[in-house]
Amino acid sequence: MEFNSGDLVRIGVGAVSMFRVLEVGVDGDPGIARIEAVGEPKPGIYPWSIRVAHLVPAANQPGTQAAD
């Protein structure tokens, strides 16, 4: 699966939390994306890296609503 900056994703099928992709290809590795939680700013929300293979599009899951 291919993701682009700005895509909304979840970590695994059935996950509750939603994340926005900030960058794909971290440190030159196309298999790693930098993501950040979607929602109101809170202490402890920060960008972090994860393997793209763990991500699923948020739009493909029941109950997904668009987020700003």
C-alpha positions as CSV (number, residue, x, y, z in Angstrom):
1,M,0.0,0.0,0.0
2,E,1.3,3.5,-0.9
3,F,0.7,6.5,1.3
4,N,1.3,10.2,0.7
5,S,1.7,13.2,3.0
6,G,-1.6,14.3,4.4
7,D,-3.2,10.8,4.2
8,L,-5.2,9.7,7.3
9,V,-4.2,6.3,8.6
10,R,-4.7,3.9,11.5
11,I,-2.2,1.4,12.9
12,G,-3.8,-1.9,12.0
13,V,-7.3,-2.9,11.2
14,G,-9.8,-2.1,13.9
15,A,-7.6,0.6,15.5
16,V,-9.4,3.5,17.1
17,S,-6.7,6.3,17.0
18,M,-6.2,8.2,13.7
19,F,-3.0,9.6,12.4
20,R,-1.9,11.9,9.6
21,V,1.1,11.0,7.4
22,L,3.6,13.8,7.6
23,E,6.3,12.2,5.4
24,V,7.0,8.9,3.6
25,G,10.6,7.8,3.1
26,V,12.1,8.8,6.4
27,D,15.9,8.7,6.2
28,G,15.7,7.5,2.6
29,D,13.8,4.3,3.5
30,P,10.5,4.2,1.5
31,G,9.2,1.6,4.1
32,I,9.1,4.1,6.9
33,A,6.6,7.0,7.5
34,R,6.5,9.8,10.0
35,I,3.0,10.2,11.4
36,E,1.3,12.4,14.0
37,A,-2.0,11.9,15.9
38,V,-5.0,13.7,14.6
39,G,-7.1,15.8,17.0
40,E,-6.8,18.6,19.5
41,P,-3.2,19.5,20.4
42,K,-2.3,17.8,23.7
43,P,0.9,17.4,25.6
44,G,2.6,14.2,24.4
45,I,1.4,14.4,20.8
46,Y,4.5,14.5,18.6
47,P,5.5,13.1,15.2
48,W,7.1,9.6,15.2
49,S,8.2,7.0,12.7
50,I,6.6,3.7,11.9
51,R,6.9,1.0,9.2
52,V,4.4,1.7,6.4
53,A,3.4,-2.0,6.5
54,H,1.7,-1.4,9.8
55,L,-0.6,1.4,8.4
56,V,-4.0,1.1,6.9
57,P,-6.1,3.8,5.3
58,A,-8.5,5.3,7.8
59,A,-11.1,5.8,5.1
60,N,-11.4,2.0,4.6
61,Q,-12.6,1.4,8.2
62,P,-16.2,1.7,9.5
63,G,-17.0,4.8,11.5
64,T,-14.3,7.0,10.0
65,Q,-15.1,10.6,9.8
66,A,-13.0,13.3,8.0
67,A,-10.7,15.2,10.4
68,D,-9.1,18.6,10.0
